[in-house]
Amino acid sequence: MGIEIEHKYLVKDDSYKRLSESNSTIRQGFLSRNPERTVRVRVRDDQGFITIKGKGDGAAHPEFEYEIPLDDAVRLMSLCEPPVIEKTRYIVMHDGNRWEVDKFHGNLEGLVIAELEVPSEDYRFSLPPFVGREVTGNPKYYNSQLGINP
């Protein structure tokens, strides 16, 4: 079983853009938004993925992600509950850690969230300068909820 331990923060300025080493375009939808188990379909640039996440405890939750054929991901997207979320993901390396910064578009324009996956719950890390208030564990900021509660 895969366990994801992730910290999530609001972003307070756009300095992440000049610090980023790459970015990609993401479209994602949810086949299930049930808080006990979400099922997400994602198209990132020219790759497709399906992800199943279980209900977690704090920063940790079970997660299974698999690459699927792009055509399948595009077709599955049409089965997703509305709305489909669109965002640009920036990758920023800071103090040896890989931060993912998501700048949302459409109804979520203006929202920017930084996430850091860590190997254990007691892992210590420093925050990059663009990181603001922590929102880890706040359901309001789960991707599955963002589309329906912008």
C-alpha positions as CSV (number, residue, x, y, z in Angstrom):
1,M,0.0,0.0,0.0
2,G,1.3,3.5,-0.9
3,I,1.2,6.1,1.8
4,E,1.6,9.8,0.9
5,I,2.7,12.2,3.6
6,E,2.2,15.7,2.3
7,H,2.3,19.2,3.7
8,K,0.2,21.9,2.0
9,Y,0.6,25.7,2.2
10,L,-1.0,28.8,0.7
11,V,1.5,30.8,-1.4
12,K,2.0,34.4,-0.5
13,D,3.9,35.8,-3.6
14,D,4.9,34.7,-7.1
15,S,8.7,34.3,-6.4
16,Y,8.1,30.6,-7.0
17,K,8.0,31.3,-10.8
18,R,11.6,32.6,-11.0
19,L,12.7,29.7,-8.7
20,S,11.0,27.0,-10.6
21,E,13.0,24.6,-12.8
22,S,10.0,23.4,-14.8
23,N,6.3,23.6,-15.2
24,S,3.5,21.5,-16.7
25,T,-0.2,21.9,-17.5
26,I,-2.6,19.7,-15.6
27,R,-6.3,18.9,-16.1
28,Q,-7.9,16.7,-13.5
29,G,-11.3,15.5,-12.7
30,F,-12.9,13.2,-10.1
31,L,-14.8,10.0,-10.7
32,S,-15.5,9.9,-6.9
33,R,-15.3,12.7,-4.4
34,N,-16.3,10.5,-1.5
35,P,-14.1,11.6,1.5
36,E,-13.4,7.9,2.3
37,R,-12.0,7.3,-1.2
38,T,-11.4,9.7,-4.0
39,V,-10.7,8.6,-7.5
40,R,-8.9,11.1,-9.7
41,V,-8.2,11.2,-13.4
42,R,-5.4,13.5,-14.5
43,V,-3.8,14.6,-17.8
44,R,-0.4,16.2,-17.3
45,D,1.0,17.5,-20.6
46,D,0.9,14.3,-22.7
47,Q,0.5,11.7,-20.0
48,G,-2.6,10.2,-18.3
49,F,-2.9,9.0,-14.7
50,I,-5.5,7.5,-12.4
51,T,-5.2,8.0,-8.6
52,I,-7.1,6.5,-5.7
53,K,-6.7,8.2,-2.3
54,G,-8.1,6.9,0.9
55,K,-9.1,9.0,4.0
56,G,-6.0,9.9,5.9
57,D,-4.9,11.0,9.3
58,G,-3.3,14.5,9.3
59,A,-0.6,14.7,6.6
60,A,-0.6,11.0,5.8
61,H,-3.1,9.0,3.7
62,P,-3.1,5.9,1.4
63,E,-2.5,6.7,-2.2
64,F,-2.2,4.6,-5.4
65,E,-1.3,6.3,-8.6
66,Y,-0.8,4.6,-12.0
67,E,0.0,5.9,-15.5
68,I,-2.7,5.0,-18.0
69,P,-2.9,5.6,-21.8
70,L,-3.5,9.3,-22.6
71,D,-6.5,8.4,-24.7
72,D,-8.1,6.5,-21.8
73,A,-7.5,9.5,-19.5
74,V,-9.1,11.9,-21.9
75,R,-12.1,9.6,-22.3
76,L,-12.4,9.1,-18.5
77,M,-12.3,12.8,-18.0
78,S,-15.7,13.0,-19.7
79,L,-17.1,10.7,-17.0
80,C,-15.8,12.8,-14.1
81,E,-18.1,14.8,-11.8
82,P,-18.0,18.5,-12.8
83,P,-16.1,20.7,-12.7
84,V,-12.7,19.7,-14.1
85,I,-9.8,21.6,-12.5
86,E,-7.1,23.2,-14.6
87,K,-3.8,24.3,-13.2
88,T,-0.1,25.0,-13.9
89,R,2.3,23.1,-11.7
90,Y,5.7,24.5,-11.0
91,I,8.6,22.4,-9.6
92,V,10.8,24.3,-7.2
93,M,13.8,22.7,-5.4
94,H,14.5,24.2,-2.0
95,D,17.0,23.0,0.5
96,G,17.1,19.6,-1.2
97,N,13.3,19.2,-1.3
98,R,11.0,19.1,-4.3
99,W,8.1,21.5,-3.9
100,E,5.1,21.4,-6.2
101,V,3.4,24.7,-6.6
102,D,0.0,24.7,-8.2
103,K,-1.4,27.9,-9.8
104,F,-5.1,27.3,-10.4
105,H,-7.1,28.6,-13.4
106,G,-10.8,29.2,-14.2
107,N,-13.1,29.6,-11.1
108,L,-10.1,29.0,-8.9
109,E,-8.0,31.8,-10.5
110,G,-5.8,33.5,-7.8
111,L,-5.4,30.4,-5.7
112,V,-1.9,29.1,-5.5
113,I,-0.9,26.1,-3.2
114,A,2.5,24.7,-2.5
115,E,2.9,21.0,-1.5
116,L,5.8,19.0,-0.2
117,E,5.8,15.2,0.0
118,V,8.0,13.9,2.8
119,P,9.3,10.4,3.6
120,S,8.1,10.4,7.3
121,E,5.8,12.4,9.6
122,D,8.8,13.5,11.7
123,Y,10.8,14.7,8.6
124,R,12.2,18.2,9.2
125,F,12.3,20.8,6.3
126,S,12.7,24.5,5.8
127,L,10.1,26.6,4.0
128,P,10.8,28.5,0.8
129,P,10.3,32.3,0.9
130,F,7.0,32.1,-1.1
131,V,5.3,29.8,1.4
132,G,2.5,31.3,3.6
133,R,-0.1,29.7,6.0
134,E,-0.2,26.0,6.3
135,V,-3.5,24.3,5.3
136,T,-2.4,20.6,5.7
137,G,-5.5,18.6,6.7
138,N,-8.0,21.3,5.9
139,P,-10.6,19.7,3.7
140,K,-11.4,23.1,2.1
141,Y,-8.0,22.8,0.3
142,Y,-8.3,19.2,-0.9
143,N,-8.2,19.1,-4.7
144,S,-11.4,17.0,-4.6
145,Q,-13.2,19.8,-2.9
146,L,-11.7,22.8,-4.7
147,G,-13.8,22.4,-7.8
148,I,-17.1,22.3,-6.0
149,N,-16.3,24.9,-3.3
150,P,-14.1,27.5,-5.0
